Each structure stands twice: as structure tokens, then as C-alpha cells.
Amino acid sequence: MTQPYLTFTRPILLPTSPILPNPELDDIKVEYHPHSQISSTVHHFSEFTRSRMTEHTVPRNNTPWEPFRTRLDFEIAEIALEAAMTKDQTNRLLDLVHRSASGNDKFTLQNHDEVRSLWDLASQRYTRFQNDTVSVPFDSEVHEFEMHYRPLWDWGLDLLRDKYLAPHFVFDAQRLSKFDGERFVRFIDEPWTADAFWNAQSQLPSDVKPLAYILYADKSKLSSFGTQKGYPIIARIANLPVHIRNNNTALGGGRVVGWLPIIVENQEHAKKKNYVDFKNAVWHTSFYQLLASVAQHSNTGYWFECGDGIKRRLWPVILILSADYEEQCIMALIRGLKGKFPCPVCLVPQDEQSVLATHEFRTRHQSEDVLRTARLKPSEKEKEAHLKAFSLRNVENVFSRVRHVDVHRALSFDRLHTNEEGLWGDHLWKEVKFWISDLGRDAAVKLDKNFDGLLRWPDLTHFSSVIAVDFTDGTVLGDLSKMIVFAAQDIFTSSRCKLGHLLLRCIRHYIEFDIYASLEVHTEHTIAAGRLAVQKFSEIMAPETLKNWNFPKKHLVSHIFDDIISKGATRNYSTKPNEKMHGSLRKIYLQRTNFKNVASQILHYDEWLLTSTSMRTELDELDEYYKRNTCDPETHEALDLDDTGEPESTTIHAHLGSRQGNHSFSDIMLSHGTDRAFTNFRMKLNGFLNGFLPQHNIPLPDGKCIHLRAEDMITVFHFLRVNYKSIVDWRLHRDLLRCNPKFYGLPRYDCVIVKTADKPFFARLVYMFSCLIGNTDFPLALIHPYDVGIASSRRRRDNDMGLWRVRAKPRISSEIISVQSIIRGAALANDPETDGDYFVIHTVDTDMFLRVKALQDQPST
């Protein structure tokens, strides 16, 4: 009898909510799943919070260092663990500590063996790894393999009982919408705001809360010089918010829960169908050891008292499977690249992958029926033909043993391998290098020079050269794609290299849909725009480039926005946080194993790291509690005050820093007199202040106009911190901006977006200062505006590459503004063909991308 499973249809955004009585702009509406028995609520944006408030109570543990005898014992052992010290190094460290020990805290550890035994004892607070033998027949023999795993259900309960994590768990599906002035518009970010979580809860009994798992698996080399590989399974809990869930170091983040066996390739059988089926059978048989506890409770649910003291009936759901294409083929048990239907999600024919079209979804029910029917066939040939018709393998899928799981729906778009390392790194970037090579050495030199000339921006790789470098890191490749249009637009011109120009247009649309795919929060508008970008990319790439695009990674982009509607933002199922964990596993392999039977050694050490992380969290919590008790209970100020300087605040929109002292106007003109931006600087400041103060209902001193004199002083600054609300996720973000003639030896004058009563404009910082008027210090900036109008014909040509051009006024037309009118920082790239023209680098982050898109969508004037 077939087990019940979740039913899914092609995801679509549900209609937006009707207008509630008298909603205000940006109000947030929360509709809870009917099983929650919670009524819908509407919140003003400023009052909306995504998690329950944590209470400042006593620490959960007053002696978090136990079973270590003292805090000092734990902290010394913690250092030894983090540094991966050998037995000899640990013993020498302990000897030194004993010889220098003094003070109130006793140090009692004696040797490395004692430290190991205490870590093992401490590790019992969490689910330990188990080691089972799995048996799989092949070629008239039964082959045995070791599978290391933490029972997945028990690992999930470890997190549920934690009091620190308890306020952050979300157990009921929600539909969120934001009032745009006319209607409530649905938005999606976390998994519980998307459709799959809602559908999962709908399929379960009404008193049940889904415990949703995100699982990842992939093998990788453990060293760059050897053949040893590891095959970790990493789990995350989808009920936790992304800032906790995607963290790899703290409790609640990703954790290795299994280590799959790797089959040594047998050259006699390599690539034969039966042998490939055997390897897949080993994978699925081994994976079941991890899932067995989840499969058991997927039949009845499980009552459990969570860390907040509330008993809930929990039901496991495998909501998301995160993997690259090759691993997804194993999970779905399809035949991969050369199969008749090579997509693990839908039934796209092998020869139609380059065409953007809708195809029938695969389902668990269909795959099970195909396998069942095939096994009833009288001959091996007929059995194989039936399976081949659906590109399936003759292996039972482990995920079919867990109720309410459809493996084809759980598989999720992998932006890292499909886009950054795939479409871009393996294909589009190689095409760029080909056409640069075709143009000759001068083009290669110019491209490197253009990249090196682009400004540096936080969290964005700066490239001094690109042509001769072999990039392998997905993040670096992603940064390269964001800058290529700005670096190559004056090389791949339509007159000089027609196909190169068409390629750059194709890349422009790739970048657009990739950035839409990366948005942290999606609305129906961004999803529609993202789908359109995918469509344009598909339309332009096939007929206008010479490359054959008929391969899976081209097709998989058609599922991006279906997955976003079903499972939330792509960072929920990104493989990138999981791939980063391979680095720490390689470090353990190199520093803490004897290179034999490495799985048990790596996982044993990983248990210690988890325990150490948890103990450190509790210790920091204890310290914070005692620190609070040294503060005034009403003002929260330290009773023993120290002059620690001005505290950093996110409530201040813009804050000047890096004070350079006071300077008179006469001194300023002596040092900057040759710079036309400082022409009539003092007069401009007088005019600005005499207009600015009355406009903001600030009285002029003694009711008279301000007339600053040459000997009057202002305070100069080189740094500006701007806190701004992102138009993507509506959270506060920060830009750190420089206006410095010698920042790390080079001049650095950043650009900004300036708010006006009409519309914003771009400008470059020239000078930042504060001016004392009466008893008030006004933080101001001298800027060079880039707001000269651009002809419509020029705009249309720029739009071909998705560029937004700005043009500088004469430098003498500098203006003075309040730094509070700066919206955020901006990155600009010089247009080599037109002096004084710049392109806004809209790809630096998702917020800037949407801001520039809004400018491009405005009607031409």
C-alpha cells in the first residue's frame, strides 16, 4: 500500500488580501494557518517583530563549564580544542599554566588524556554519533559499508529543548502581506511564509506542529594533495530564522548529522548500469539509517516539551533537500545528464532543456508506480525499458519511507552550482574569455585594467586582473559576474565585436535574474520581474550566441521562482553555507586525524566542537547576566563609569567619524584653493545654513542671517556611517563611507544617493565637516552633484546593457547638504568613452539593484 504523501501543484502566489478598515502605509498583515487557531493580525510596520521577545531572566546554567571542574579548566581546554593542539602540545600548555597559576580560579587539569575524557563526558549533552553496518547485494555478493550518523529526530530534539533557541522557533505557517497604499501585497522570505510549509501543515492532523528539516549531502576532497574524500550530510531546521539556521558556528545552525560511505570505484564495473544502480542503492540504504527515527515518528507524531515549557505534538517533515545537480540525481534516483528526462523535478525532454517552457512535474506517486510496474515486467529488458522511459533507476527511494515527503518537491534550486559556478563560471565567463582572446592582447590588457580601475566596495571582491586567473570559488565568480558588464562594455561594442556585444547583452539578463533570485524578501512584483528576466535571458541566448545551451543547468533556472513561492528565498536552500562547512572538516582531517579510518575521528572531534560552542554560549550568557547586574536598574548605565566614547547607534541615520580636528575657513582655502569645488565655500555654507535652518523650524541665532567669517572654525571628518532601510527586506543596513585624501595610501571619495523633495540624485563626497551654530553642531558635506540630464537616445542605448548613467556637473557647481539627507552610499564606475560620465554599479547589493530598477522604470523626461 502506498504511503500518504503531500500533494503539490505548480506554485502560484495566492491573491492578495482584501483591504482592512483604515490600514496605514506599510502595515503588516499576518494570516496564520487555520490549524494554529490564531486569528489574523495587523501590525504597524514599526511594531512588527518576527519572533517572540526573549525574557531577561537568570541564566539557564550557573556552571556551564561542567563537567570541567572550573571555568579556567574549560577555557584552557577550549583553546586547545580550537587550535587543534596535539597531545604533546596540550600537555606542555597545561604544564605552563600550572607553573604560572594564581588568583581565585583553580586550575586542575593534569594531562591530555584527562582533557579528552572530559570532552567526551561533556558531549553527552547532545546526540552522539552512531556507527552501523549496511549490507547491499551486488554481483552475487553482499557488500558491507559503515554508516556514521546522529539519529535525525534526536538531533532535532536537542535544539527544541534548548531554552535559548526556544523563542526563535516558528511552528505555524504564516502568510504575510504589506500594505502598499492600495492593497495588501503578499511577501515571502522564511520557509514558513511560503506555500510548502502551509501545505505540509494542511496535510497533518490539526493538533500537530511541523518540525521541518533541511538536508544537504555532497562528497568532497579532504585534502588538496591526496585521494581521501568525505561525504557529510548536514542538517538544518527550517523552523528557525535564517540568521540562526544558516550560521555554521553557533547552536541552531548547520550540523553534520551523517557520513555516507564512499564506494571505491571498480574499473571492471565502472559506468555499467547495474554498478551505478548498486552505488545508488548503497547511498539510499545508508541514508535510511539517518532517517529511521524520522520515518518512525512520521506515522504518529511525537509529544515533546520544548525549551519554552510548552508540550507540542511534533511531526517531522523533510521540507527541503539542498544539493548540486549530481547529488539531486542520486536523491531523486534519475539517470542524469544523458537520461531521456534529465531534470529531477520535471519531465523536460533531454533535447528541450534550452527552451523555457512548462513541463509536467515529477511526483513521488508517479515514480513509485513506475518502479512498481517495472518490477512486475517478465524480463530484464522490459523492466529496463520501462524505467528508462522515465529516466528512473531500479532502486527504492529512501525518502519514500518517510510519510509526507515528495523528494521531487523537496529538491530545490541550487544558485551556487547552477548560476555562479555553472551558467556563469562554466559557460558565460568562458565565452567572455574566448571573445576577448579573439580580439587580441590589447583587449585582454584593457579588460584587466578596467577591472582594476573599478572601486572597492565592502563584501565585493576587487579584481586587479581576471584573464590569466583561474577562478574556482563560487562567491568570487559571483562577484566577477556582477562587475563584468561595467568592465567590458567599452570592449564588446557592436561595431568592434558584434557577437561579443550580444554575449554581454545576454550576460546582462543573466545578472538580472540571478540578483532577483538572490533577493532576501520576495513580493509578487519581484517574482513577476524575475520570471520576465529569465524569459529574456532564454530568448536572447539561444539565437544570438553560437553555443549549444541544451544542458540541465540552463533548464533548472526555469524552476527558480516556483521554488521561491514554495520554499521562500533561495538562501533557505542555498548550498553555500553547507559548502563552507567542508573547510572546517578538511581542517579537522589535516590536524586531528592519523589519516586512517578518518570518519570516526572527524565526527568525534566535531562532537567536541559542538559541545564547546554550546558551553561557550552559556558562559557568555552568564557573563552578560552578571554584567547587567553591575548597571543601574533604571538607567542601565554602568555604576562605575568609564569614558568609552560615543556608543554606536542604529537609530542615528548618519554619523560622522574619524575626526580630523578644527580648521578655519582661511586654512581650508589655503589647502584646497586650487580645487574648484571649494570656490566660494564659505559663501555657499552661509547660503545653505540661512535656508536650511528656517526650513526645519530652527531659529537663526539672534534672528539674524548667518555670516561666517574667514577665521571661524569647522570640524573636519573623514568617515561617514549611514544606516538605511533596505527596500528589499525593510531592515536596517549600513554603509561605511570614506571622504579621505589618503585612505591606505590612496585618495578615497565615495559616492552617495541624496534625497530631495523632487527625486534623489547621485553625488560624490568632497568634504565632510560639522559646523557649530549656537549650541548645535550640524553634520554637513560638500558634494559634487552628478545630476545633469541624460538624453533619451543615450538612455535607450544604455538600457541595452541594463546600465544607469549619471553625468557630473562642473566641479565649481558643488553643493552643501546635511548628511542626514544622504539615503545611502553608492558605487560608480567611470565611463572611459565620455569624460564626466559614470555608471551606477547597481549590482553591489539587492537594495541598490531595486533602486536603480525603479529609476529605469520611470518614464523618460
Beta strands, then each sheet from edge to edge (+ up, - down):
strand 1: 28-32
strand 2: 41-43
strand 3: 130-138
strand 4: 141-149
strand 5: 174-179
strand 6: 184-188
strand 7: 208-217
strand 8: 220-221
strand 9: 229-230
strand 10: 232-237
strand 11: 255-259
strand 12: 302-305
strand 13: 311-322
strand 14: 522-523
strand 15: 654-664
strand 16: 713-725
strand 17: 732-743
strand 18: 746-749
strand 19: 751-754
strand 20: 761-773
strand 21: 776-786
strand 22: 805-807
strand 23: 815-818
strand 24: 822-826
strand 25: 828-830
strand 26: 837-840
sheet 1: 2+ 1- 5+ 6- 14+
sheet 2: 3+ 4- 11+ 10- 7+ 13+ 12-
sheet 3: 8+ 9-
sheet 4: 15+ 16- 17+ 18-
sheet 5: 15+ 16- 20+ 19- 24+
sheet 6: 15+ 16- 20+ 21- 23+
sheet 7: 22+ 26- 25+
end
